[in-house]
Amino acid sequence: MSNSVMVWLAVAVLLFWAMGAYNRLVRCRSQGILAFAVLDGLFSQYVALVKTHAPDAQGDETCRAIWLGFSAAAEQFNACLRGARAQPLHGPAMNALRTAHATLFESSRRVHDLSAEPLAPAWLQGLQLEWEQLAIKSDMARIEFNRTVTNYNDAIGQFPALLLAWLFGFKPGQTI
């Protein structure tokens, strides 16, 4: 074979490899975004639960204070969720969402402690049951999201796909 045929063959192999690697990166990123869409739907249900179970203004001062903190944590979580929805996999948005998620769950523990009291209102116990069921579903979806983001980050970090990731602006995703 002549040298020009070998060069063209090498260029063709390199081109097809680059197309395959690029498609893999796009596919991994898309899987992460789809996994976030599922998680987003479940996370939105937390905010809806808080809004639908909001108590009336009656009750003792401690209960109202805990509920106000819980409601504020849900609003902050919702704001961070909107930011993450606009830029799924984006590091700062996912870090803010992770922090808001932890804050919301810490507030939910305080509400849970209220529901364990003997004179706890019935709506509070209903909220706790729905919350726990939703937590199981969202934990599974969060694990799946984190797995897909890890796969995406692994794909970006492998040499020589690392060069394509740099060239086309693929940024590592952030887990929740």
ROTIFI-176361 format. One record per atom (N, C-alpha, C, O): y, x, z. Coordinates in steps of 0.1 Angstrom, whole numbers, padded with zeros to 4 digits, always signed. Layout:
<recs>
YXZ/...
</recs>
This chain:
<recs>
-0012+0008+0000/+0000+0000+0000/+0012+0009+0000/+0013+0020+0005/+0022+0004-0006/+0035+0011-0007/+0043+0009+0006/+0040+0000+0014/+0052+0017+0008/+0060+0017+0021/+0069+0004+0021/+0071-0002+0032/+0073-0001+0010/+0082-0013+0010/+0074-0025+0014/+0079-0034+0021/+0061-0026+0010/+0053-0037+0014/+0050-0037+0029/+0050-0047+0036/+0048-0025+0034/+0046-0024+0049/+0058-0028+0057/+0057-0034+0067/+0070-0024+0052/+0082-0027+0058/+0084-0042+0058/+0087-0048+0069/+0082-0049+0047/+0083-0063+0046/+0073-0071+0054/+0076-0081+0060/+0061-0065+0055/+0051-0071+0064/+0055-0070+0078/+0053-0080+0086/+0060-0059+0082/+0065-0057+0096/+0076-0066+0099/+0077-0072+0110/+0086-0068+0090/+0097-0077+0092/+0092-0091+0093/+0097-0099+0101/+0082-0095+0085/+0077-0109+0085/+0070-0111+0099/+0072-0122+0105/+0062-0102+0103/+0055-0103+0116/+0066-0104+0128/+0065-0113+0136/+0076-0096+0127/+0087-0096+0137/+0094-0110+0137/+0097-0115+0148/+0097-0115+0125/+0104-0127+0124/+0096-0139+0129/+0101-0147+0137/+0083-0139+0126/+0074-0150+0131/+0072-0149+0146/+0072-0159+0153/+0071-0137+0151/+0070-0135+0165/+0083-0140+0172/+0082-0147+0182/+0095-0137+0167/+0107-0141+0173/+0109-0156+0173/+0113-0162+0183/+0105-0163+0162/+0105-0177+0161/+0096-0183+0172/+0100-0193+0178/+0084-0178+0173/+0075-0183+0183/+0080-0181+0197/+0078-0190+0206/+0085-0170+0200/+0090-0167+0214/+0102-0176+0217/+0104-0181+0228/+0111-0178+0207/+0123-0187+0209/+0118-0201+0211/+0123-0208+0220/+0108-0206+0203/+0103-0219+0205/+0097-0221+0219/+0098-0231+0225/+0090-0211+0224/+0084-0211+0237/+0095-0212+0248/+0094-0220+0258/+0106-0205+0247/+0117-0205+0256/+0123-0219+0256/+0126-0225+0267/+0126-0225+0244/+0131-0238+0243/+0122-0248+0249/+0127-0257+0256/+0109-0247+0247/+0099-0257+0252/+0099-0256+0268/+0099-0266+0274/+0099-0244+0273/+0099-0242+0288/+0112-0248+0294/+0111-0255+0304/+0123-0246+0288/+0135-0251+0293/+0135-0267+0292/+0140-0273+0302/+0130-0272+0281/+0129-0287+0280/+0120-0293+0290/+0123-0304+0295/+0109-0286+0293/+0100-0291+0303/+0107-0292+0317/+0105-0301+0325/+0115-0282+0320/+0123-0281+0332/+0133-0293+0333/+0134-0299+0344/+0139-0295+0322/+0149-0306+0322/+0143-0319+0323/+0148-0328+0330/+0131-0321+0317/+0124-0334+0318/+0119-0336+0333/+0119-0347+0338/+0114-0325+0339/+0109-0326+0353/+0121-0329+0362/+0119-0336+0372/+0133-0324+0359/+0144-0328+0367/+0148-0343+0365/+0153-0349+0374/+0146-0348+0353/+0149-0362+0350/+0141-0371+0359/+0146-0381+0365/+0128-0368+0361/+0120-0375+0370/+0125-0374+0384/+0126-0384+0392/+0128-0362+0388/+0133-0359+0402/+0146-0366+0404/+0148-0372+0415/+0154-0367+0394/+0167-0373+0395/+0165-0388+0398/+0173-0394+0406/+0156-0394+0391/+0153-0408+0393/+0149-0411+0408/+0153-0421+0414/+0141-0403+0413/+0136-0405+0427/+0147-0401+0437/+0148-0409+0447/+0154-0391+0434/+0165-0387+0443/+0176-0398+0444/+0182-0401+0454/+0178-0405+0432/+0188-0416+0432/+0184-0427+0441/+0192-0435+0446/+0171-0429+0442/+0166-0440+0451/+0169-0437+0466/+0170-0447+0473/+0171-0425+0470/+0175-0422+0484/+0189-0428+0486/+0191-0435+0496/+0197-0426+0477/+0211-0431+0478/+0211-0446+0478/+0218-0452+0486/+0203-0452+0469/+0202-0466+0469/+0196-0472+0482/+0201-0483+0487/+0187-0465+0488/+0181-0470+0500/+0192-0470+0511/+0193-0480+0519/+0200-0460+0512/+0210-0459+0522/+0220-0471+0520/+0224-0477+0530/+0224-0473+0508/+0234-0484+0505/+0228-0497+0508/+0235-0506+0513/+0216-0500+0504/+0210-0513+0506/+0207-0516+0521/+0206-0528+0525/+0205-0506+0529/+0201-0508+0543/+0213-0506+0552/+0211-0505+0564/+0225-0505+0547/+0236-0503+0555/+0238-0514+0566/+0238-0526+0562/+0239-0510+0578/+0240-0520+0589/+0254-0527+0589/+0263-0522+0583/+0254-0538+0596/+0268-0544+0598/+0275-0536+0609/+0270-0526+0614/+0287-0539+0611/+0296-0532+0620/+0292-0533+0635/+0297-0526+0644/+0282-0542+0638/+0278-0544+0652/+0268-0533+0656/+0263-0526+0647/+0266-0532+0669/+0256-0523+0674/+0263-0513+0683/+0276-0513+0684/+0256-0505+0689/+0262-0495+0699/+0269-0484+0691/+0266-0481+0679/+0277-0477+0698/+0286-0466+0692/+0277-0455+0687/+0280-0449+0677/+0266-0451+0694/+0258-0440+0690/+0251-0443+0677/+0251-0435+0668/+0246-0456+0675/+0239-0460+0663/+0249-0459+0651/+0246-0455+0641/+0261-0464+0654/+0271-0464+0643/+0275-0450+0639/+0276-0447+0627/+0276-0441+0648/+0280-0427+0645/+0269-0420+0637/+0272-0413+0628/+0257-0422+0641/+0245-0416+0634/+0245-0422+0620/+0242-0415+0611/+0247-0435+0619/+0246-0441+0606/+0258-0436+0597/+0255-0434+0585/+0269-0434+0602/+0281-0429+0594/+0278-0415+0589/+0281-0412+0578/+0272-0407+0598/+0268-0393+0594/+0257-0394+0583/+0258-0386+0573/+0248-0403+0584/+0237-0404+0574/+0243-0409+0561/+0239-0404+0550/+0252-0419+0562/+0258-0424+0550/+0267-0413+0543/+0267-0413+0530/+0274-0405+0551/+0282-0395+0545/+0273-0384+0538/+0276-0379+0527/+0262-0381+0544/+0252-0372+0538/+0247-0377+0525/+0245-0370+0516/+0244-0390+0525/+0239-0396+0512/+0250-0396+0501/+0247-0393+0490/+0263-0398+0505/+0273-0397+0495/+0275-0382+0490/+0277-0380+0478/+0274-0373+0499/+0274-0359+0494/+0263-0355+0485/+0264-0348+0475/+0251-0360+0489/+0239-0358+0481/+0241-0364+0467/+0237-0358+0457/+0246-0376+0467/+0249-0383+0454/+0258-0375+0445/+0256-0374+0433/+0269-0369+0451/+0278-0361+0444/+0272-0349+0438/+0274-0345+0427/+0264-0342+0446/+0257-0330+0442/+0246-0334+0431/+0244-0326+0422/+0240-0345+0432/+0231-0350+0422/+0238-0352+0409/+0232-0349+0398/+0250-0358+0409/+0257-0360+0396/+0260-0346+0390/+0260-0345+0378/+0264-0336+0398/+0267-0323+0393/+0255-0316+0387/+0255-0310+0377/+0243-0318+0394/+0231-0312+0389/+0226-0320+0376/+0220-0314+0367/+0229-0333+0376/+0225-0340+0364/+0233-0336+0351/+0227-0336+0340/+0245-0331+0353/+0253-0326+0342/+0248-0313+0338/+0249-0310+0326/+0243-0305+0347/+0238-0291+0343/+0225-0288+0350/+0224-0280+0359/+0214-0295+0345/+0201-0292+0352/+0197-0278+0350/+0200-0272+0339/+0191-0272+0359/+0186-0258+0360/+0197-0248+0363/+0195-0236+0365/+0210-0252+0363/+0221-0244+0366/+0221-0239+0381/+0220-0248+0389/+0222-0227+0383/+0220-0221+0396/+0229-0227+0407/+0224-0232+0417/+0242-0226+0406/+0251-0232+0416/+0249-0247+0418/+0250-0251+0430/+0247-0254+0408/+0245-0269+0409/+0232-0272+0417/+0232-0281+0425/+0222-0264+0414/+0209-0266+0421/+0209-0262+0435/+0203-0268+0444/+0217-0251+0438/+0219-0246+0452/+0226-0257+0460/+0222-0260+0471/+0236-0263+0454/+0244-0273+0461/+0235-0285+0463/+0235-0291+0474/+0227-0289+0454/+0218-0300+0455/+0207-0297+0466/+0204-0306+0474/+0202-0285+0466/+0192-0282+0477/+0198-0283+0491/+0192-0288+0500/+0211-0278+0492/+0217-0279+0505/+0220-0293+0509/+0218-0297+0520/+0225-0301+0499/+0227-0315+0502/+0214-0323+0505/+0214-0332+0514/+0203-0319+0499/+0190-0325+0502/+0186-0322+0516/+0181-0331+0523/+0188-0310+0520/+0184-0306+0534/+0193-0313+0544/+0188-0317+0554/+0205-0315+0541/+0214-0322+0550/+0211-0336+0551/+0211-0342+0562/+0208-0342+0540/+0203-0356+0540/+0191-0359+0548/+0190-0368+0556/+0181-0349+0547/+0169-0351+0554/+0171-0348+0569/+0164-0354+0577/+0180-0339+0573/+0183-0337+0587/+0189-0350+0593/+0186-0354+0604/+0198-0356+0585/+0204-0369+0589/+0194-0380+0590/+0195-0388+0599/+0184-0380+0581/+0174-0390+0582/+0165-0389+0594/+0160-0398+0599/+0164-0376+0599/+0156-0374+0611/+0163-0381+0623/+0157-0386+0632/+0176-0380+0623/+0184-0386+0634/+0182-0401+0634/+0181-0408+0644/+0182-0407+0621/+0180-0421+0620/+0166-0425+0624/+0164-0435+0630/+0157-0416+0620/+0143-0419+0624/+0141-0419+0639/+0134-0427+0645/+0148-0410+0646/+0148-0410+0661/+0153-0423+0666/+0149-0428+0677/+0163-0429+0660/+0169-0442+0664/+0158-0453+0662/+0157-0462+0671/+0151-0452+0651/+0141-0463+0648/+0129-0463+0658/+0122-0473+0660/+0128-0452+0665/+0117-0451+0675/+0121-0457+0689/+0112-0459+0697/+0133-0460+0690/+0138-0466+0703/+0133-0480+0704/+0131-0487+0694/+0130-0485+0716/+0124-0499+0718/+0133-0510+0712/+0128-0520+0707/+0146-0509+0713/+0155-0519+0708/+0160-0517+0694/+0171-0522+0691/+0153-0509+0687/+0158-0506+0673/+0158-0518+0664/+0148-0526+0665/+0168-0520+0656/+0168-0532+0647/+0156-0531+0637/+0152-0520+0633/+0152-0543+0632/+0141-0544+0623/+0144-0537+0609/+0136-0531+0603/+0157-0538+0605/+0161-0532+0592/+0159-0517+0593/+0156-0510+0582/+0161-0511+0605/+0160-0497+0606/+0145-0492+0604/+0143-0482+0598/+0136-0500+0609/+0122-0497+0608/+0118-0499+0593/+0109-0491+0588/+0123-0509+0586/+0120-0511+0572/+0125-0499+0564/+0119-0495+0554/+0137-0494+0567/+0143-0483+0560/+0134-0471+0562/+0131-0463+0552/+0129-0469+0574/+0121-0457+0577/+0108-0457+0569/+0104-0447+0563/+0102-0469+0567/+0089-0470+0560/+0092-0467+0545/+0084-0459+0539/+0102-0473+0539/+0106-0470+0525/+0109-0456+0523/+0106-0450+0513/+0116-0450+0533/+0121-0436+0532/+0109-0427+0531/+0108-0418+0523/+0099-0429+0539/+0087-0421+0540/+0079-0422+0527/+0073-0412+0522/+0078-0434+0521/+0071-0436+0509/+0078-0428+0497/+0071-0422+0489/+0091-0429+0497/+0099-0423+0487/+0098-0407+0489/+0097-0400+0479/+0097-0403+0501/+0097-0388+0504/+0084-0382+0498/+0084-0371+0493/+0073-0390+0499/+0060-0385+0493/+0061-0383+0478/+0057-0373+0473/+0066-0393+0472/+0068-0392+0457/+0078-0381+0453/+0075-0374+0444/+0089-0380+0460/+0099-0370+0456/+0094-0356+0459/+0098-0347+0452/+0086-0354+0469/+0081-0341+0472/+0071-0336+0461/+0072-0325+0457/+0063-0346+0456/+0054-0342+0445/+0062-0339+0432/+0059-0329+0425/+0073-0347+0429/+0081-0344+0418/+0089-0331+0419/+0091-0324+0410/+0093-0328+0432/+0101-0316+0434/+0091-0303+0432/+0096-0293+0427/+0079-0305+0437/+0069-0294+0435/+0067-0291+0420/+0066-0280+0415/+0066-0302+0412/+0064-0301+0397/+0076-0295+0391/+0075-0286+0382/+0088-0299+0395/+0100-0293+0390/+0101-0278+0393/+0104-0270+0384/+0098-0275+0405/+0099-0260+0409/+0088-0252+0401/+0091-0241+0397/+0077-0258+0398/+0067-0251+0390/+0072-0249+0376/+0070-0238+0370/+0078-0259+0370/+0082-0258+0356/+0094-0248+0355/+0095-0240+0345/+0103-0248+0365/+0114-0238+0365/+0108-0224+0367/+0113-0215+0361/+0098-0222+0375/+0092-0209+0377/+0086-0204+0364/+0087-0193+0360/+0079-0213+0357/+0074-0210+0344/+0084-0206+0334/+0083-0196+0326/+0095-0213+0334/+0107-0210+0325/+0113-0196+0328/+0115-0188+0320/+0115-0194+0341/+0120-0181+0345/+0110-0170+0342/+0115-0159+0338/+0097-0172+0343/+0088-0162+0340/+0088-0159+0325/+0087-0147+0320/+0090-0169+0317/+0091-0168+0302/+0103-0160+0298/+0103-0151+0289/+0114-0162+0305/+0127-0155+0302/+0125-0140+0306/+0131-0131+0300/+0118-0138+0317/+0117-0124+0322/+0107-0115+0316/+0107-0103+0319/+0099-0120+0306/+0089-0112+0300/+0095-0104+0288/+0103-0110+0280/+0092-0092+0288/+0096-0084+0276/+0086-0086+0265/+0074-0086+0268/+0090-0088+0253/+0103-0087+0246/+0111-0100+0245/+0122-0100+0240/+0105-0111+0251/+0112-0124+0250/+0125-0123+0258/+0135-0131+0256/+0126-0114+0267/+0138-0111+0275/+0150-0108+0266/+0161-0112+0268/+0147-0101+0255/+0158-0098+0245/+0163-0110+0238/+0175-0112+0237/+0154-0119+0235/+0158-0132+0228/+0165-0141+0238/+0175-0147+0235/+0161-0141+0251/+0168-0149+0261/+0182-0144+0263/+0191-0152+0264/+0184-0131+0263/+0197-0125+0264/+0205-0129+0252/+0217-0132+0253/+0199-0127+0240/+0206-0129+0227/+0211-0144+0226/+0222-0146+0221/+0203-0153+0230/+0206-0168+0228/+0211-0174+0241/+0213-0186+0241/+0214-0167+0251/+0220-0172+0263/+0212-0180+0272/+0217-0189+0279/+0199-0178+0273/+0190-0185+0282/+0192-0179+0296/+0190-0167+0298/+0196-0188+0305/+0199-0183+0319/+0187-0188+0328/+0181-0199+0325/+0184-0181+0338/+0173-0185+0347/+0177-0198+0354/+0188-0200+0357/+0167-0206+0356/+0169-0218+0364/+0167-0216+0379/+0162-0206+0383/+0172-0226+0386/+0171-0225+0401/+0162-0236+0406/+0164-0248+0402/+0153-0233+0415/+0144-0243+0421/+0151-0250+0432/+0162-0247+0436/+0145-0261+0436/+0151-0270+0446/+0142-0269+0458/+0144-0275+0469/
</recs>
